Structure formats: structure tokens, C-alpha cells
């Protein structure tokens, strides 16, 4: 037996992969030289001193060049507590079981969007559930909404595309945001930042497309005839959906394929049989309106703050409120908010917006001494200064905030006070809710009069009737009759706002009674419901089939 002398490190084989796979230089010389070095390489962090190194070393020796231009290196997947997975610990996750339960797309999206690949991944099935619930369910619900009404109206995008400048502001806004997304997505993908790209698609789908655009445009799809406004809504939503499907396709190839074939299969706007053969969405720079995006983002922020206050105080969005007050620090801010005022009022179910120069109308401010600052500064006078700071009134506090300095006097002494010497605290006045974020303050007037209460009750009834329609299996276009068994106070609210309730629920008839007899409504469907801790019986019956 004789040892073969021509031995070499086994990593030489794998390090030679870029050219050895093409039998270069004996074959495929031109192809190799036009495709080397590779755009990127992807492997685990342990390959830093293995495959990554050996390829670079050999390529540098042979060609004076790196073997690849970019690296996507992924860290280890740990359990949800940050521990390494091992059979002895019993914390190993079977990937096949996870994929079987949640689907490959959900797993892939979760792994990509939860954190960058180069960071250790704490795997938690709760995150998969959240991914399905937030992103995939929202997308599928938006798609289902579109297809439901598109099938009813026979929309196939056969009509010429309505120019964006001729569409409603909300259409122009979502198209602008969509094009900004396409532009930014391309930048992130070119930089191999897949996490930012995936998160941006998810945020757009959830926050802008579903929670804002579809919800605010819903009534346009309910209109009877296919007027320009309704057609614009269909075209806009279709364009957003098909774009989202294309952007998500590298990360969720199966669902994106199904949705693409369904959407494009009806419109046939593109000649491709698969989303993975289609062209990358084109950025339409002329359809990006940064000013419109800015003011709508401000409206979203105000709405977010006000809704958070409602949620904290258990005030439902269906309950109308009298007013919202916003302190504005500049004419530009006031002008920007006023341009989206109608959107804010509608979203928050508030009657009016009031602009003020400061928050003194709904907040009492007080001051406390900051002893860390005033101790070394005033020495033996520190107690005297502390009492002066405690006694500062709202006018003095406002002066300090505005000018950045104030002189407090006692006897013949004057003390130079700056913001660092003082801790300013706020106390909401009774009947107000206040929330601030990043320099923006919003206050809600929570006092209710009889008219506001009645309107809130009417909106609650609309909600319950709509739920009954669904439970009864009625089509969204069916006309119905409604009968409500309720006491006097609630009956008054229903009677006074009957036109609003009938309009919202497609009811041709609405009646109230002290005792509901189901036999008087053949084919009717009834349920017991609760509003403001009061129980009612509501019955709905079909008056006529929808178109």
C-alpha cells in the first residue's frame, strides 16, 4: 500500500466551484468570463472561514478578483428563549411539521421579515401565527373584498385606464405611496436588505391599503352604476393588489402565484402565465406626490393618537364626539392639517376640529424643581429656588418653554431659571383626553350630550344589523326589512335616525316595537343583541334580491 502524494485541502474542491462547474477553461469560456464574479453568495455564518474564504482565496490567486460581489450570511436559528436547539434539551422544531401546519410562504415570510438574516433568529411559533393573522389574512381579506364586488359588477379592467390626475385624492394618494414603495423596495433589494423590503410590503398592505384605502373607499364599491368614481376605485385597488403580489413573490412564491393567476387571469393585462415570469413593477415617478403623502401621513398620525385615547378610555369609535383640539406651532402645520380635516373628522367620528396656539385649554401644567441641576447651581439658596419653581403658574411655564429662560424674583433677589432646572408635568382637565407624539399633541373632548348619545346608539344598531345580515346569509346587495324590540329611550334614537340606519343597512323598512312577534315576519332571522348593557331582539328579513 502506497500513499498518494498529491493531496490537497478538501475545501479546494468547493472553492473551485465558480469555474469547475462549467469545466472552465476547457469549455464555456465566454459564458464564464461574462458571468464571473457572481452577484451574491448565501450561506450560514460558519462558512466565513470555510467556503466563503476558499472561493475568495482561489479566485484571487487565479483571476486577481473576488469570487462574488455580495454576501447574504445567515445566523443560527435558536429557540424562542435564545437557546441553541438540541434533542437533549427537547427544544428542536421540526421544519416539516411547521411547514405542514403554517405553509411554506408563512414560514419563509416570518424568517425574512422578523429580523435580518445575519442576526441570530429566535424562532417562536407565535410569530408565525402573527404573520398569518396580520399580513396574509389582511392581504387575503383585501383580495376577497375586491373579487366580491368585481364579480358582482363584472369588472375586468376592460375600460381604458383613468389618468391618475383625474382620480379622487385618496386614489392619487395610495398610487403615490405604492410607487414610492416600488422605488424603495428596488433600492433595498439591490442592497440585499430583504428584511426592510418584506416589512415595507407588509406595512403598505396592512396600514395603507387595507386599514386606510379600502376602508375609506368601501362605499364607492357599493354604488349601483359603474360611474367614473367607482371605476377609478376598481382600477386603483387592482393596481395595488397586482403590485403587492409581484413584490411579495420572491418571499411568498406560492400565494403570490395563486393571486397573480387569479387577478391577471381575469384582466389579461399581462401576457405572462406566472408571476415569476412577469416584469418587475415599473416606478411611475410622475405619479409620486410627496406633498400628498406627507399630509395624509399627518392625518394617519392624528387618527392613530386619537384612536389610542378612545381605546384607553373604552370609548368606541362608533360613539361620535363633539370636537378634537390640535395645538399648531406654525401656519404651515395648520394649513397642512386643514387640508385633511374632513378625513380626520370622518375617521375619528368627531364633529369638528379646533386649532389653538398651545395646550392650556385642556391641560393644567405644573413645575417641579430638578435638584440635580439647581443644587450645584444655587447652593445655599436651593430651597428658596425650589419653592419658587413649585409656585410657577401656567403663564410663567409657557414663557419658560417659549423663551428657554425666565427670571424668578423674591425680595431683592432674581434667579435665572432654564428648562434643565425644571421638570414640567401635565394634568388633563376633566372631560378631556390628551395624547402626544413627536411634537404633535391631540386632545379629545369626551363630554356627551343627548344628540351624540343617540347617534352612537344608531351606529351600534347599524353594526348589529349588518352582522345579522351576514348571519342570515343575505347577499351584500339584498334589500331587507328590519324590526327591533327595544325600550323607549333606544326606540327614540332609532326613530330619529331611522333614515341613516336604513341607508347604511339597505333597509326598505325599519320599525320598533315593545314586543317582537317573529310569526309576523315569515322567513325572518332574529338574534338577541346587547348595546350599552341593554338587551334587544333584532329581526331581519329579505325584502328583495340584490342585483
N, C-alpha and C positions, 0 to 999 in steps of 0.2 A: 504494500500500500504506500502510495506516494502523495504528499500534499501538493495541491495545485498552487503554484506561486502567485498567479495573477489574481489576487484578492483585492477587493475594494469595498469601501463602506456601502452598506445596503441602501443608504439614502441617495447614493449616486443615481440609482435607477429612477426613483421618484423625482429627483432633482432634474433629471434629463427629460422629464415628461413633455415640456413645451415643444421640443423638436423631435424627440424619439417617437411620439405618437403619429407623426407624419412621415417617418422614415427619412427625415431631412439629414444630410444634404443630398441623399441619393434620389429622392423623389419630392414632389410638391414644393420645390424650392421657391417659386414665385409666390405661391399662396402663403407659405410660412413667413416670408420676408415682408409681406404686406399686412400680416396679422400679429406680428410679434413686436413689442411685448403685449401680453394680454391686458384687457381693460381692468380686470379685477380678479382677485382670488378670495375665496371664502373657506375658512376652516376654524377649528377650535383654537383657543389661546395657547394650548400646549404645542401647537405647530410653529410657534415663534422661533424656537431653536431647532425645529425639525424640517418639515417640508418647505416652509417659507424661506428659511435660511439656505437650504441646499439648492433650491432653484435660483436664488439670487447669486449665490457663490459661483455656480456653474455658468449661469448666463453672463456674469461679469467676466469670468475667465475666457469664455468662448467668443462673446459678442461685444464686450465692453458696455453692457446695457443691463438694467434691471430686468427681471423676468416678468414683472407685472407693474401696472401703474397705481393700483389701489388695493387696499386690503379691507375686507369685512371680517373681522375676527370676533367670534362669539365666545362668551364665558360659559362657565358651568351652570347647569340648571340645578338649583337647590330646592329643598322643601320650603314650605311657607314660613318656617321659623329660621331659615338661613342655614340649615344643616345639610351636609352632603348626604345624598341618597345612598342607602346601603341596605341590603337584605337583612343584615344583623340588627339594624335599627328599626326595620319594618316600615320605613318611610318611602319605599320605592313606588313610583307611579308608573303603571303600565300604559305606555303611549297608545297601544292598540285599543285598550278599553276606553281611554279618554276620547280618542277619535271616533270610536263607535258611538259613544254617548253624546258628544257635543258636535261632531262633524269636523272634518279636516280644516275647513275655512275658519271656523271659530277658533280652533287651536292655533292656527297659523297667525291669525289677526291678533290674538291675545299675546302671543310670544313677541310679535313685532312691535305692537303699539304700547305694551305695558312699560317697556324700558329699552334703551339702546342695546343692540346685540353684544357690545363689548363690556357690558356690566353684568355681574352675577344676577341670574334670574331666580327670584323666589316664586316658585310655582304654587299657585293656590287655585283650586277648582272654583272657589267663589269668584275669582276674577274672570273665569270662563263664563260663568252664569251671567255676570255683569256685562261682559262683552256681547253675549247673545241678546240680553234684555235691552241694553242701551242702543247699540249700533245696529245689529242685524234686525232686531224686531222693529226698530224705528224705520229703517230702510224698507222693510217688507210692508209695514203698515202704510207708508207713503206710496209705495208702488201699488198696493191694493186699492188705496183711495183713488189713485189715478185711473187704474184699469176699470174700476167700478163705474165711474162716470163716463170714461171714454167709451166703454161698451154701450152704455145707455144712449149716448149721443152719437155713436158711430164715428168718433174722431179717429182719423188715420193719418193726420198731417198731410192730407191731400191738397190743402189750400196753400197758396204762396206764403212764405214766411213774412210775418208782420215785422216791419223795421222796428228795432228796439226803441228808437226815439219816439215812435208812435204808441208805445205801450204805456200802461199805468206806471206810476212811480215805483210801486212795490215790485213790478216785473223788472224794471230797469235796475233796481237795487240788487235783486237776487242774481240777475245775469252778470252784473258788475262783480259781485262777490265771487260768483262761480269762475269768472275769468281770472280774477286775482288768485283764486285757489289753483287753477291750472298753471298759471305762471309760477307761483311759489313752489308748487309740487314738483315742477320740472327742475327748479333750482336745487331743491333738496335731494331729488333722485340723482341728479348729476353729481352731487356731492356725496352720494351713497348714505344719506341720512334718511333711512327708511322709516325710522320711528316718527320723526316730525311729519313726514309725508302721510303716513297712515293716520296719525292723530288729526291732522288737518282735514282729511276726508271725513273722518268720523264727526268732528266738531261741526263741520259745514252741514252734514246730513241731519244731525240732531238739532243743533241750535238755530241755524239759519233756515234750512229748507223745511224741516218738519214743524218745529216749535214756533216758527215765526211766519214763514211764507205761506205754507199750506193752511195753517190755522187762520191766518188773516185773509186768505183768498177763498176760503171754503164756500162762501155764499155765491161766489161768481160761478162755481160749477153747478149750483142748484138752479140757475136761471133756466127758463124754458127754451128760448130760442138761441141759436148759435150766433149771437151778435159778436161784434169785433172784440169786445171786452172779454167775453167767455173764450173765444178762440185764442186770444192772446194768453190767457191763463193756461189753457191746454198746451200751447206751444212752449211756453216758458217752463212749465213743470216737466214736460217731456225732455226738453234740452238739458235740464238739470239732472234728471234721472239717468239719461244715457251717458252724461259726462261722469257722474259718480260711478256708474257701473264700469266705465273704462278705467278710471283712476284706481278703483279697488281691485281690478283684475290681477295685477301681479301678486297680491296678497291673499285674495279670496277667489281663486280661479273657477271654482265650481258654481257658486251662486252667481257670480258675475256673468258666467256663460249662460246660465238659465235666464237671467233677467234680460241680457242683451238679445238673445234669440227671441224672447217674447216681445220686447219693445220694437226692435228693428224688424222682426218678422211681420208685424202689422203695418208699419210705416214704409218699410223697404227703402228708407232714405240712403242706406249704405249697401254696397254690393257684397259685403263680407258675410260668410256663414258663421263666423265665430268672432267673439270679442277679441280673441288672442291673435286674430289676423287683421283686426281693424287698425286704423291710424290713430296715433295719439291725439287727444283733443287739441284743437288749434286755439291759441290765445288770440282773442279778438280785442286788441288794445283799445280800439275806438269805443268799445262797449264797457270799458272800465271807467267808473266815475268815482274818484277818490272822495270828493266832497259829499256825494250822496251816501257813500259807505260810512263816512265819519259821522254824519248827523244821525243815521239810523243806528249806528253803534252806541251813540249817546242815548238815544231813545231806549235801546235794549238795556243799557246800564241803569237808567232811571226806573224802568219797569222791573228789573231784577231786584233793586233795592226795595221798592215798594211792595213787591210780592213777598219778599223775605219778611217784611214787617207784618204783613197780613198773616203769614204762616205762624210767626211767633205768637201773635195775639189771637189766633184761631178765628180770624175774620175771613170768611170765604170770599173768593174773587167774585162770586155771583152776587154778593151784597154790595150795592152801589154806595159810594161815599161822596161827601159834598165837594171836597177840594183837596188838592195837593199843592204844597208850597215849596218852591225851589229858590234858595238864595243864589243870585247870579253875581259873579265878581267882575263881569265885563259886558259891554254891549254886544260883543261878538257871541258870547255864550248864550245870552238871552235870545238873540236873533236865531241862532242855530237850534235851540230848543223849541222856539215858537214855530219853526218850520215843520217840526214833527209833533206838534202839540196834539193834533187830532189822533195820531197814532197812540200817544201816551194815554190820553183820556179813554180811548176805546179798549186798550189792553188792560188798563187798571180798573175799568168800570168806575170812573170818577167824573164828576160833573164839570169841574173847572180846574185850571192851573193858575196859580198866583205867583208872581215873581217879586222877591224882596231883595234888599241890599245885604241884609245879614239875617242871622237866625234868632234874633232877640224876641221875635213874635211868638215862638213856640219852644224856646229853650231858656232856662234860667242858668246863668253862668256864675260860678264862684271861683275863688282863688285860694290856694294853699301854699304856704312857704316851702321852698325847696332848700332844706337846711344844708345839704351838701354844697350848695352854691353860696347861700347867704352867710353861712357860718364863717368861713375864711374871709369873706368879703367885708362883713360889717363888725366882726369881733364882738366887743362888749355891747354893741347896740343890737345884737341879733334878735333878742326877744322883742324889742320895740318894733323892729322892722317886720318881724313875723306877725305881730298884731295888726300892723298897717296893711300887710298883704291880705290877711284874713278879712279885713273890713272893706276891701275894694268892691265898688259897685260895678254894675254892668257897663256903665259909661266908661269907667276907668279901664276895665278889662278890654273893652273894644279899642280904646286908644292904644293900649299896650300891644294888642295884636296887630293893629294897623301901622303904628309908627315904630314898633320894635323897642320902645323905651318910654318910661314915664317916671316923673319925679313925685315921690310921696313925701308930704310935709307933716311935721309935728313940732309944735312950738317954733323955734327958730332954725330947726334942722331940716334938711332936704336929703332924701335918699334916692339915689339913681337906680331904678329897677329895670332890668331887662328880662326877656322871656325865660332865660335859663334860671332866674331866681324864683320863678313861679310855676306851680302846677295848676293849670286851669281845668276845671271839671264842669260838666254839663248835666242839667237835670231837666228832663222833659216836663212841660206843663201838662196838666190834666186834660185829657181829650185829644192828645197828640201822640203820634208815633214818629220817631226820628231815626234815620239811618244815614251813615256817611261812608264814603269810599273814595280814596284818591282825590280829595279836594271837592268832591261833589256831595252835597247834602240834600236829602229829600225828607219832607215832613208830610204825614197824612193826618187829616182831620177825621177823627173816628166817631164824632158825635152823630147820632142818627135821629132824624125826625120821622113823622108818620109816613110821608111820601117815600122816603128812602127805604123804610122797612117794608112797605107794600111792594115796592119794585123788587126788593130782594126776595120776597116770598114768591112773586110771579116768576122770577128767574129759576127758583128752586123747582116750581111746578113744571116749567119747561123741561128742565133736566130729567125729572121723574117720568114725564110723558114720553120723552124721547127714548128713555130706557125701556118703557113698556112697549113702544113701537117695535123695538128690536126683539124683545122677548116674545112678542106676538107673531113674529115672522113677517111683518109687513115690509114691502119694498120701500126704498127711500123716497120714491115719488108718489106713493099711495096717499090719497086724501082720507082723513079719519074723522070720527066723531069722538068727543071726549065728555065724560061725566065724572064729576068729583064730589065725593061725600066729605064735607068739611064744615066746621063751626063758623059762626058769624064773622069773626074778625078776619079769618083767612078767606072766607067767601067774598068779603068786600074787596080784598086785594085782587082776587081772581076776576071779579066783575069789572072793577075799574080798569084793569089792564088786560081785559079779555082779547082785545084786538092784537096786542103784542103776542100773547100766548098762542092765539090761533095762527098768526103769521109764522111764528117760529116752528110750530109743530105740524103745519099743513092741515090744520083742523078746520073743517067747514062748519062745525057746530061745537060749542063749549057751554056746558051747563053745570050748575052747582045744586046740590040737594042735601037735606039733612040726613036722609036715609036712602041709600042706593039699592035699587032692585035690579039685579042682573038680568032677570027674565024680560025686562023691558028693552034689553039690548041684545037681541039674538046674534050669536056669532061673536060677541064681545069678549075681550080678555081683560081681567081685572087683577089688581095686586094691592096689598096693603103697603103703604109707604110712610116714611117719617120725615117731617120737616120741623126744625126747631123744637124737637122733643114732643111734637104733636103727631098723632097717627091719623092717616087718611086712607080712604079707599079711592082708587082711580080706575076707571074703566075706559078702554079704547076699543073702537070697532071700525072696520073699514067702510068708508063711505063710497069710495070709487077707486078703481085700479089706476095707478100712475101710468104715464106714457112710457 
